[in-house]
Structure formats: structure tokens, C-alpha cells
Amino acid sequence: MKAAEIRLEGRVALVTGAANGLGRAMAQALCRAGADVVFADIDAGSTGAAVAAVAFQPGCGKAIGLPCDITQPRDCERTVNETLRLFGRLDILINNAGKGPAHIEAAPGTKSKRFWESDMVVWAKIIETNVIGTYYMARFAAPHMIAQGWGRIINVTTSLSTMQRKENSPYGVSKTAIEAETLIWAQDLAGTGVTCNSLIPGGAVNTDFVSAREKQEAAEAGRLLLEPEVMQAPVLWLASQMSDGVSGKRYVGKLWPVEADIDEAQCSALEPSVLLPPDRT
């Protein structure tokens, strides 16, 4: 069986940052697999095109766009509660929304991307969005998943080289923190039927999230940017019952061979954690 053949009828997913890029690709894949999906984004109006591409299409679940600023706990709670009101349950949370290096580059207070010359306000906002916002969403979603005895929390992070690349603070800092959140939450959730894993594309992706500088560097080096669809096959598997018991792991989208059997593909895409396991700390 291939990941593209997975069906998710009866499941309800909430994807943050779903208007564009990775979030849009993952939300649409889940919907095409039959799941009912909430496309959450800080700009509710921008989810319209993403929702329209799958709404009422054969084999697709229901799709709806909701506004959500993940830096606001009340917004996160409201989005989770609205999902429960509309669909009666919440099975899958994909924490994808975030701010990237482009926000630091464009910030008025940034003289360079070296940490002591970056815009302090924007630096803090990136941490607030990526790390604290991811926590807020999981904080409000987890109790409902635990109560029903099944659920998935999937955190989108980044490659090890990106986390520690020079002049990539605070983005690298924030994604390293999310890796720690994934490992800790997986342990906290052990025995509940709810799992928590990390998923990364495995390189720079052809979206507005990637800064102009990064795109230029990739072009000069002859590197092709990945397309957001590299996340679709692994996210379908992670969101399904086929991944029961898999928690605290890290998977790479570009390493998932879409034509391979799922057992082979998920082994190929598994990458060691960027952090030491708890028994070695």
C-alpha cells in the first residue's frame, strides 16, 4: 500500500498556516483523503482559494477556513472549540503556522542577520509565534484527543543544518525548541493513544516563507527548491491509524519515496532526532 491510497474518512484535522505553502499542501492532502479539515490561518480571507480547490470534490472531506492568530491563546482555544462544534471531534493537529527568516530580513530594525544587529521586536515575535503559538494550539487540542483515546499532533520543524546555520537566529532557535517540544510531549502523551511527531520538508521550499536571500543562494549554488507537496505522503501516514504507536519521531518529506510501499517509505524518511534521547541527557 502507498501513502496516496490512505483514506481518512471520519477523521477531523486542524491545520495552522493552511492558506499557502506547506500548510495548504498538507491540508488539501488530508481533505482529498476524506478527512474533514479546518484550514486555519491568521488571514481568514486568504484560505478561500485553498479551501475552494478541494471543497465538494469527489472523495474529499469537508473543508472550511477559520481565522486564527496562534500567538493569542483565546484565538487558539476558539479555533479548537469551533472545530469541535462544526465536526464533533478533533483527531489531527498540524502545527505548521510560523514566521521565518524573511521576517527578520524585512524588519526595519535589522542592520544584518547577525543576532546582535537584528530587530529585537521581530526576533521576539518569531519566537512567540513559532514556539509559544505551537504550544498554545497543542495545549487546547490535546485534552480532547486524550479524552477520545486517539489523536495526532504533528509539528513542522526544519533541517539540522538550518537550525544551526550562521545568521539564522531566531528561526533556527525556534525550530530547535519545537523539536524539544515534540520529544517532551511524546513522553507526556505516552499511553494515551495520542502521538506527537516532527515532520520537515528536508530543504528550502518554493514558498514565500523562504527569504529572497535564501532563494538567491540556492539558485547560485544550482540547488532546486523543493515543492510543498513533499509533505503530503508522510503527513497522510502520520495522520492515519497505520502510524499507531509511533511517537517522538522525526520524518523528512523529501526522503519519502512516493511510489514505495508504506513500510519501506516510512523507514526511508525516518531521521534521527536532532536532540539526545532523554536517557542520555
Secondary structure, DSSP 8 states (H G I E B T S, - for coil): --GGG---TT-EEEEETTTSHHHHHHHHHHHHTT-EEEEEESSGGGGHHHHHTTTT-TT---EEEEE--TT-HHHHHHHHHHHHHHHS---EEEE-----HHHHHH-TT-SSSSGGGS-HHHHHHHHIIIIIHHHHHHHHHHHHHHHHT-EEEEEE---HHHHT-TT-TTHHHHHHHHHHHHHHHHHHTTTTTEEEEEEE-SS-BSSTTS-HHHHHHHHHTT---B-GGGGHHHHHHHTSGGGTT--S-EEEGGG--TTS-HHHHHHHHB---SS--GGG-
